Amino acid sequence: MNIYVSNLGFSVQNEDLKKQFARYGEVASVNVIMDKVTNRSRGFAFVEMKDTQAATKAIQELNGLMLDNRTIKVNEARERDI
């Protein structure tokens, strides 16, 4: 399942998110989206988890977590309209 994580602090790295989500199951990938010009985080990321049940539990429990002094929002990622 692909998970959308928003309201991230600018210092949050892929490894930080992987540690949080790995408590719930195997993390296939983490991608903190970076600004191409400034090379700073854009404040959101995508986390891919193989097990849907583990991903659902992670969404429920990590949504509202304080990470890097910010309350993160965690939801199932929606397909992007082209």
URLINFEN-V636149 format. One record per residue. RES is the residue in one small letter. SS is DSSP state (alpha for helix, beta for strand, coil for the rest). OMEGA is omega in radians with two decimals (NA if undefined). Layout:
((RES,SS,OMEGA) (RES,SS,OMEGA))
This chain:
((m,coil,3.11) (n,beta,-3.05) (i,beta,3.12) (y,beta,-3.14) (v,beta,-3.11) (s,beta,-3.09) (n,coil,3.12) (l,coil,2.99) (g,coil,-3.07) (f,coil,-3.13) (s,coil,-3.13) (v,coil,-3.12) (q,coil,3.11) (n,alpha,-3.10) (e,alpha,3.12) (d,alpha,3.14) (l,alpha,-3.14) (k,alpha,3.12) (k,alpha,-3.12) (q,alpha,-3.05) (f,alpha,-3.11) (a,alpha,3.09) (r,coil,-3.06) (y,coil,-3.13) (g,coil,-3.09) (e,coil,3.11) (v,beta,-3.13) (a,beta,3.14) (s,beta,3.06) (v,beta,-3.14) (n,beta,3.01) (v,beta,-3.07) (i,beta,-3.08) (m,beta,3.05) (d,coil,-3.08) (k,coil,-3.09) (v,coil,-3.05) (t,coil,-3.09) (n,coil,3.06) (r,coil,3.08) (s,beta,3.07) (r,beta,3.04) (g,beta,3.07) (f,beta,-3.07) (a,beta,3.03) (f,beta,3.10) (v,beta,3.12) (e,beta,3.07) (m,beta,-3.06) (k,coil,-3.08) (d,coil,-3.09) (t,alpha,3.13) (q,alpha,3.12) (a,alpha,3.14) (a,alpha,3.13) (t,alpha,3.11) (k,alpha,3.12) (a,alpha,3.13) (i,alpha,-3.10) (q,alpha,-3.03) (e,alpha,-3.11) (l,alpha,3.10) (n,coil,-3.11) (g,coil,3.12) (l,coil,3.02) (m,beta,3.13) (l,beta,-3.11) (d,coil,3.12) (n,coil,3.08) (r,beta,3.10) (t,beta,-3.08) (i,coil,3.06) (k,beta,-3.08) (v,beta,-3.13) (n,beta,2.98) (e,beta,-3.14) (a,coil,3.08) (r,coil,3.06) (e,coil,-3.12) (r,coil,3.06) (d,coil,-3.11) (i,coil,NA))
